[in-house]
Amino acid sequence: MRRAVWKGKAAIEAEKALSLGKSVLTGRSKSFVYPSEEEEEEEQQ
């Protein structure tokens, strides 16, 4: 029974991670902050 609960929680977290990854790739993410390529280029100069 504990293994089933653990696997259920893992499946939920995997689904959340996939959803976040998709939203970041499409540019629709509002809650996830990451440096863009433009910001990285400005910092290097």
PyMOL commands that set and color helices and strands:
alter all, ss='L'
color gray80, all
select helices_A, chain A and resi 2-26+37-44
alter helices_A, ss='H'
color red, helices_A
deselect
rebuild
show_as cartoon
